[in-house]
Amino acid sequence: MGNSDQPRAVLVIPCSGVGKVHGLISREAVYRVTDDLLPGRADTVCLALLVTGDAETRRKVQETPCVTLDGCPKLCALKNVELSGGKIAEGIRVYDAMKRHRGATFGTATELSPEGWAVVDELAAEVAQIAKRPDTV
């Protein structure tokens, strides 16, 4: 990956956020990155496996730069990656992206509105840019 415009390998880890639109946005943004924007260059791991100490998940987090997407200020994904010895390339708060769209209706915990999908696209593009940075090694 000598080309500076070429994205580096990165793990993108969403919060669990079950039951909240913030969590759904976080997870959908991760899938947009891993499936559409950076296939083969970005992957994800299950936060629950990391929290419970799964050896393979911990190894991946420790060996690959991580971008976390947290739905709320508790920063569960970020904190658990750090606790597992992972390298945080960037921690992103979904809430901050949502604030840029004040007054919008983002959807529900199970279905996003067009405004919710717009935030998904913004977050995914941000993650793709982070993966291109020289310091994301």
Protein Blocks (a to p, Z undefined) as FASTA:
>chain_A
ZZfklccdddddddfkgoiaklmmmmmmmmmmmmmmmgokaccddfklmmnopaklmmmm
mmpccddddfbfnlmmmmmmmmnopacfbdcdfklmmmmmghiafbdfkbccfklmmmmm
mmmmmmmmmmmpmklZZ
